[in-house]
């Protein structure tokens, strides 16, 4: 901010970074007239959103596993699950889930849809991270079993709009 002495000894304050150039300065009131209108955000739940009624899961891919180092030093394995929406490869969600998360998801579906034929998960094995690192074939068999289950569960139109499915994907 610069200060210049006027002819009559008064002080003229200039907002510019140098001497006053004689340009017209805008006041806050004048600037508010040209500011854009604020955007209003609305919160809509997934169930009440019109978009969720037109969107549907068109494919699911169980990909590679990742070994995670837990906070207490123990290791565990997560699976990358890619959920594709409306056949658009750019419209997909990738989630990472433990086998136990998928077990809980299946148990919830069985409780909510007792008359539906929900495929089983691949058998649970006594999990030993050292053995898993050596057994790529065992992991591939498990991945294929998870792929079969996830495809049948997530692509079933009866399940797609269910809260259990959306919670599994989005949380």
C-alpha positions in Angstrom: 0.0 0.0 0.0 1.4 3.4 -0.9 0.6 6.8 0.6 1.0 10.0 -1.3 0.7 13.5 0.1 -1.9 15.6 -1.8 -1.6 19.3 -2.6 -3.6 20.3 0.4 -1.6 18.2 2.8 -4.2 15.4 2.9 -3.3 11.8 2.6 -4.4 9.7 -0.4 -4.3 5.9 0.0 -3.8 3.8 -3.1 -4.7 0.2 -3.2 -2.3 -0.5 -6.1 1.2 -1.6 -5.5 2.6 1.6 -6.7 1.7 5.3 -7.1 -1.9 6.1 -8.0 -2.4 5.7 -11.8 -5.7 7.5 -11.9 -7.6 4.3 -12.8 -11.0 3.8 -11.5 -11.1 1.5 -8.5 -14.0 -0.8 -7.8 -15.6 -0.9 -4.4 -16.7 -4.1 -2.7 -20.3 -3.3 -3.5 -19.5 -2.9 -7.2 -17.5 -6.2 -7.2 -20.4 -8.0 -5.6 -22.5 -7.1 -8.6 -20.3 -9.1 -10.9 -19.5 -12.1 -8.7 -21.0 -15.4 -9.7 -24.0 -16.8 -7.9 -22.9 -19.2 -5.2 -23.5 -22.9 -5.9 -25.9 -24.7 -3.6 -25.0 -28.2 -2.7 -27.7 -30.7 -1.9 -27.3 -33.9 -0.1 -29.2 -36.8 -1.6 -29.0 -40.4 -0.4 -28.2 -43.1 -2.9 -31.6 -44.6 -2.7 -33.4 -41.3 -3.5 -31.2 -40.3 -6.3 -32.7 -40.6 -9.8 -29.2 -41.5 -11.1 -29.1 -44.6 -8.9 -32.3 -45.8 -10.4 -30.8 -45.7 -13.9 -27.3 -46.9 -12.9 -26.6 -50.6 -12.6 -23.7 -52.9 -12.2 -22.7 -54.4 -15.5 -19.5 -56.3 -14.6 -17.3 -57.2 -11.6 -13.7 -58.3 -11.7 -11.8 -59.8 -8.8 -8.2 -58.9 -9.5 -4.9 -59.3 -7.7 -4.4 -59.7 -4.0 -2.4 -57.3 -1.9 -0.6 -58.1 1.4 -1.2 -55.4 4.0 0.9 -54.9 7.1 -1.5 -54.4 10.0 -1.0 -51.9 12.8 0.0 -54.6 15.3 2.5 -56.0 12.9 0.4 -58.9 11.5 -0.1 -59.3 7.8 -3.4 -59.8 6.0 -4.5 -60.1 2.4 -7.0 -58.0 0.5 -8.5 -58.5 -2.9 -9.0 -55.7 -5.5 -12.6 -55.8 -6.7 -13.5 -53.6 -9.7 -17.2 -52.9 -10.1 -18.2 -51.5 -13.5 -21.3 -49.3 -13.8 -23.3 -49.1 -17.0 -20.7 -50.8 -19.2 -18.5 -47.8 -19.0 -14.9 -48.6 -18.2 -14.4 -45.0 -17.0 -17.3 -45.4 -14.6 -16.0 -48.0 -12.2 -15.2 -48.4 -8.5 -12.3 -50.4 -7.2 -12.6 -51.6 -3.6 -10.2 -53.6 -1.5 -11.9 -56.3 0.7 -10.6 -59.0 3.0 -12.1 -62.5 2.7 -13.8 -61.9 6.0 -15.5 -58.8 4.6 -16.8 -60.9 1.7 -18.0 -63.6 4.1 -20.0 -61.0 6.1 -21.4 -59.6 2.8 -22.6 -63.1 1.8 -24.1 -63.8 5.2 -26.0 -60.6 5.0 -27.4 -61.5 1.6 -28.4 -65.0 2.8 -30.3 -63.4 5.8 -32.1 -60.9 3.5 -32.8 -63.3 0.7 -33.4 -66.7 2.3 -35.2 -68.1 -0.7 -32.5 -67.1 -3.2 -29.7 -69.4 -4.4 -26.6 -67.4 -3.3 -23.4 -69.2 -4.4 -20.9 -70.3 -1.8 -17.6 -68.8 -1.3 -14.4 -70.7 -1.9 -13.6 -72.8 1.2 -11.9 -71.1 4.0 -8.5 -72.4 4.7 -6.3 -72.0 7.7 -4.6 -68.9 6.6 -0.8 -68.7 6.9 0.8 -65.7 5.1 4.1 -67.6 4.6 2.3 -70.5 2.9 0.2 -68.1 0.8 3.4 -66.4 -0.5 4.5 -69.8 -1.8 1.2 -71.0 -3.2 0.2 -68.9 -6.2 -2.1 -71.8 -7.4 -4.0 -71.7 -4.1 -4.6 -68.0 -4.4 -5.7 -68.3 -8.1 -8.3 -70.9 -7.1 -9.5 -68.6 -4.3 -9.6 -65.6 -6.7 -11.7 -67.6 -9.2 -14.1 -68.7 -6.5 -14.4 -65.1 -5.3 -15.0 -64.0 -8.9 -17.8 -66.6 -9.3 -19.5 -65.4 -6.1 -19.1 -61.7 -6.8 -20.4 -62.0 -10.3 -23.5 -63.9 -9.2 -24.1 -61.6 -6.2 -23.5 -58.2 -7.7 -25.0 -58.8 -11.2 -28.2 -60.3 -9.8 -30.9 -57.6 -10.5 -32.7 -58.6 -7.3 -29.7 -57.7 -5.2 -28.3 -54.6 -7.0 -30.5 -51.9 -5.4 -30.2 -53.5 -2.0 -28.6 -51.5 0.8 -26.2 -54.4 1.6 -24.8 -54.3 -1.9 -24.3 -50.5 -1.9 -22.8 -50.6 1.6 -20.4 -53.3 0.5 -19.3 -51.3 -2.5 -19.3 -47.8 -1.1 -18.0 -48.3 2.5 
